[in-house]
């Protein structure tokens, strides 16, 4: 029992020391923790101040970098400006040299000008002597010019009057043309009536006569009836037939008013066979035969102003054949009343 109590007593003796040790250890831990917290706080503040300083340094570095870039830009601009200034300096030097040359040239010119000034003054004096004569000549020319202008004005007035008269005459010509056309139309109308009478009378006279036929408004005589082969002399039988026609023309001429222009056209035609003697060509033969008929009419009493002759040679055939009948048809004398 005593041993047990002793053990309990000894046990009770250790516990306070253990508690003290634990309290001391706890205090140490608390102290260390407080020290760690204080250190952490101090370190945090130090780090915060370091970050602020670092930010400030970075801001300054950024500003310095911008300043450096600006300085580089300014340096490049300065280099360009220096280059331009060098070019300008070179140009200025060249301009200065050119000015020096000009100054030298001007000095030479001044020297020469001084030499020529005297000559110029001498010429000026001579020109002053001639100026009065020139003024007199100018006055004379001015008077002549005024006279020419007056003549020109008169000519313009005359030209205007002539143009007005010409315009009036053109109007009169137009009116005369219209009147002439109307008169011609009336004349053609009247002549058509007399042509119809002539055609009817000729049909009555030439009815059933051999060697005579009607082609449109023309009376066609075969040349063989009027002329011998290759001849332009009328034979007696031809003259007899033409005498009857001449009398008919004279009767018609008496009835036609004198203001109507008309002719009896006598056209000579040949065939294509070339003439061999007496005439140089068929054309000449056809013309000679037409003239023979016209001359016969004139001798018979037909007024010459109402007669016309024309030769057409072989160039207007009425039959393109080459037979004897075709050739005979193409050898012909045609009579036609026509306007002159």
C-alpha positions in Angstrom: 0.0 0.0 0.0 2.8 2.3 1.0 4.6 1.3 -2.2 1.6 2.0 -4.3 1.0 5.4 -2.7 4.6 6.1 -3.2 4.2 5.2 -6.8 1.3 7.5 -7.1 3.2 10.2 -5.3 6.1 9.9 -7.6 3.7 9.9 -10.4 2.2 13.1 -9.2 5.6 14.6 -8.9 6.3 14.2 -12.7 3.1 15.6 -14.1 3.6 19.2 -13.1 7.0 19.2 -14.7 5.6 17.7 -17.8 2.9 20.3 -17.9 5.5 23.0 -17.4 7.5 21.6 -20.2 4.5 21.5 -22.5 3.5 25.0 -21.5 7.1 26.1 -22.2 7.1 24.3 -25.5 3.7 25.8 -26.4 5.0 29.2 -25.5 8.1 28.6 -27.7 5.8 27.4 -30.5 3.6 30.4 -30.1 6.6 32.7 -30.0 8.0 31.0 -33.1 4.6 31.3 -34.8 4.4 34.9 -33.8 7.9 35.4 -35.0 7.1 33.7 -38.3 3.9 35.8 -38.7 5.9 38.9 -38.0 8.6 37.8 -40.4 5.9 37.0 -43.0 4.4 40.4 -42.5 7.7 42.1 -42.7 8.7 40.1 -45.7 5.3 40.8 -47.3 5.8 44.5 -46.8 9.3 44.3 -48.1 8.1 42.4 -51.1 5.3 44.9 -51.7 7.7 47.7 -51.6 10.1 45.8 -53.9 7.2 45.2 -56.4 6.3 48.9 -56.3 9.9 49.7 -56.8 10.1 47.1 -59.6 7.0 48.6 -61.3 8.5 52.0 -61.0 11.7 50.7 -62.6 9.7 49.1 -65.3 7.8 52.3 -65.9 11.1 54.2 -66.1 12.5 51.6 -68.5 9.4 51.9 -70.7 9.7 55.7 -70.7 13.5 55.4 -71.4 12.7 53.0 -74.3 10.2 55.5 -75.7 12.7 58.3 -75.3 15.3 56.1 -77.0 12.9 55.4 -79.9 12.1 59.1 -80.2 15.7 60.0 -80.1 16.4 57.4 -82.9 13.6 58.9 -84.9 15.0 62.4 -84.3 18.4 61.1 -85.2 17.1 59.6 -88.5 15.3 62.9 -89.2 18.4 64.8 -88.4 20.4 62.5 -90.8 17.8 63.2 -93.5 17.9 66.9 -92.8 21.7 66.8 -92.9 21.5 65.0 -96.3 19.1 67.6 -97.6 21.2 70.4 -96.2 24.2 68.9 -98.0 22.3 68.8 -101.3 21.1 72.3 -100.7 24.7 73.4 -99.8 25.9 71.8 -103.1 23.1 73.5 -105.0 24.0 76.8 -103.3 27.6 76.3 -104.2 26.6 75.7 -107.8 24.3 78.7 -107.8 27.1 80.8 -106.3 29.4 79.6 -109.0 26.7 80.4 -111.6 26.2 83.8 -110.1 29.9 84.4 -110.2 29.9 83.6 -113.9 26.9 85.8 -114.4 28.5 88.6 -112.5 31.6 88.2 -114.7 29.4 88.1 -117.8 27.5 91.2 -116.7 30.7 93.0 -116.0 31.8 92.1 -119.6 28.4 93.2 -120.8 28.6 96.4 -118.9 31.9 97.1 -120.5 30.6 96.3 -123.9 27.4 98.2 -123.2 29.3 101.3 -122.3 31.1 100.9 -125.6 27.8 100.4 -127.5 26.0 103.1 -125.6 27.9 105.8 -127.4 27.0 104.1 -130.8 23.4 103.9 -129.7 23.2 107.5 -128.8 24.7 108.3 -132.2 22.1 106.2 -133.9 19.3 107.7 -131.8 20.3 111.1 -132.9 20.2 110.0 -136.5 16.8 108.4 -136.0 15.5 111.7 -134.4 16.5 113.4 -137.6 14.5 110.9 -139.6 11.4 110.8 -137.3 9.8 113.9 -138.8 10.0 112.4 -142.3 8.6 109.1 -141.0 5.7 111.0 -139.3 5.0 112.8 -142.6 4.9 109.4 -144.4 2.6 107.9 -141.8 0.2 110.9 -142.2 0.2 110.4 -146.0 -0.4 106.7 -145.6 -3.2 107.4 -143.1 -4.9 109.7 -145.6 -4.5 107.0 -148.4 -6.0 104.4 -146.1 -9.0 106.6 -145.3 -9.5 107.1 -149.0 -9.3 103.3 -149.6 -11.8 102.7 -146.8 -14.2 105.2 -148.4 -13.8 103.4 -151.7 -14.3 100.1 -150.0 -17.5 101.3 -148.4 -18.8 102.4 -151.8 -17.9 99.1 -153.3 -19.7 97.3 -150.4 -22.8 99.4 -151.0 -22.6 98.7 -154.7 -22.2 95.0 -154.0 -25.2 95.0 -151.7 -27.3 96.7 -154.3 -26.1 94.2 -156.9 -26.9 91.3 -154.6 -30.4 92.7 -154.0 -30.9 93.2 -157.7 -29.6 89.7 -158.4 -32.0 88.2 -155.8 -34.8 90.2 -157.5 -33.7 88.9 -160.9 -33.5 85.3 -159.6 -37.2 85.7 -158.5 -38.0 87.0 -162.0 -36.1 84.2 -163.6 -38.0 81.6 -161.5 -41.3 83.3 -162.5 -40.2 83.4 -166.2 -39.2 79.7 -165.9 -42.6 78.8 -164.6 -44.3 80.8 -167.3 -42.0 79.3 -169.9 -42.8 75.8 -168.6 -46.4 76.6 -168.7 -46.1 78.0 -172.3 -44.1 74.9 -173.3 -46.7 72.7 -171.8 -49.4 74.5 -173.7 -47.3 74.4 -176.9 -46.7 70.6 -176.5 -50.4 70.1 -175.9 -51.2 72.1 -179.0 -48.5 70.4 -181.0 -49.8 67.0 -180.0 -53.1 67.9 -181.6 -51.4 69.0 -184.9 -49.2 65.9 -184.7 -52.3 63.8 -184.5 -53.7 65.7 -187.6 -50.5 65.2 -189.4 -50.4 61.5 -188.6 -54.0 61.1 -189.7 -53.4 62.9 -193.0 -50.2 60.9 -193.6 -52.1 57.7 -193.0 -54.7 58.7 -195.5 -52.1 59.6 -198.1 -49.8 56.6 -197.5 -52.5 54.0 -197.3 -51.7 50.8 -199.2 -48.5 52.3 -200.7 -45.8 49.7 -201.2 -42.5 50.2 -199.3 -44.1 52.4 -196.6 -45.1 51.3 -193.1 -46.0 52.9 -189.8 -43.7 52.3 -186.7 -45.3 54.0 -183.7 -45.5 57.7 -184.4 -43.1 57.5 -187.4 -43.6 56.8 -191.1 -40.9 54.4 -192.4 -39.9 54.4 -196.1 -37.7 51.6 -197.4 -34.5 53.1 -198.9 -34.8 50.8 -201.9 -38.0 52.6 -202.8 -36.3 56.1 -202.7 -32.7 55.4 -203.6 -30.6 53.1 -205.7 -28.2 50.8 -203.9 -25.2 52.7 -202.4 -26.6 56.1 -203.6 -28.0 59.2 -201.9 -29.8 60.5 -205.1 -33.6 60.2 -205.1 -35.0 58.1 -207.9 -38.1 59.3 -209.9 -40.5 57.0 -208.0 -39.2 58.2 -204.7 -39.6 61.8 -205.7 -43.2 61.2 -206.6 -44.0 59.8 -203.2 -42.1 62.6 -201.4 -43.9 65.2 -203.4 -47.3 64.0 -202.1 -45.9 64.1 -198.5 -44.4 67.6 -199.1 -47.8 68.9 -200.1 -49.4 67.4 -197.0 -46.7 69.0 -194.8 -47.4 72.4 -196.4 -51.1 72.1 -195.7 -50.4 71.2 -192.1 -47.9 74.1 -191.8 -50.5 76.6 -192.8 -52.8 75.4 -190.0 -50.2 75.4 -187.2 -49.8 78.7 -185.3 -46.5 80.4 -185.7 -45.7 80.4 -182.0 -45.5 76.6 -181.9 -41.9 75.3 -182.6 -42.1 72.1 -184.7 -40.0 70.3 -187.3 -40.3 67.3 -189.6 -37.4 65.2 -188.6 -35.9 63.0 -191.4 -33.8 60.1 -190.0 -31.6 58.1 -192.3 -30.7 54.4 -191.4 -28.6 51.8 -193.2 -28.0 48.0 -192.8 -24.8 46.6 -191.3 -23.1 45.8 -194.7 -20.2 48.2 -195.1 -20.4 50.7 -197.9 -17.8 50.0 -200.6 -17.8 53.0 -202.8 -19.0 56.7 -202.9 -19.1 57.2 -199.1 -16.5 56.6 -196.3 -19.0 54.9 -194.0 -22.7 53.9 -193.6 -23.1 56.8 -191.3 -22.2 59.2 -194.0 -24.5 57.5 -196.4 -27.4 57.6 -194.0 -26.8 61.3 -193.4 -26.6 62.1 -197.1 -29.9 60.3 -197.8 -31.6 62.2 -195.0 -30.2 65.5 -196.4 -31.5 64.6 -199.9 -35.0 64.2 -198.6 -34.8 67.5 -196.6 -33.5 69.3 -199.7 -36.4 67.9 -201.8 -39.0 69.0 -199.2 -37.4 72.5 -199.2 -37.5 72.7 -203.0 -41.1 71.5 -202.9 -42.0 74.5 -200.7 -41.7 73.3 -197.1 -40.2 76.0 -194.9 -36.6 75.1 -194.1 -37.0 76.1 -190.4 -39.4 73.2 -190.1 -37.0 70.6 -191.4 -34.2 68.6 -189.7 -32.0 65.8 -191.0 -30.1 63.2 -189.0 -28.0 60.1 -189.9 -27.9 57.1 -187.6 -25.9 54.6 -189.8 -26.4 51.0 -188.9 -26.5 51.6 -185.2 -30.3 51.6 -184.7 -31.6 48.5 -186.5 -35.3 47.4 -186.2 -34.5 43.9 -187.2 -31.4 42.1 -185.8 -31.4 39.4 -188.5 -28.9 39.1 -191.3 -31.3 37.9 -194.0 -32.0 39.9 -197.1 -35.4 40.8 -195.8 -34.0 42.0 -192.4 -31.3 44.0 -194.1 -33.9 45.6 -196.4 -36.1 46.5 -193.4 -33.1 48.3 -191.7 -32.3 50.4 -194.8 -34.9 53.1 -194.3 -35.9 56.7 -194.1 -38.1 57.7 -191.1 -40.4 60.8 -191.0 -41.7 62.2 -187.7 -43.2 65.5 -186.6 -41.4 66.6 -183.4 -40.8 69.7 -181.2 -37.8 71.8 -182.1 
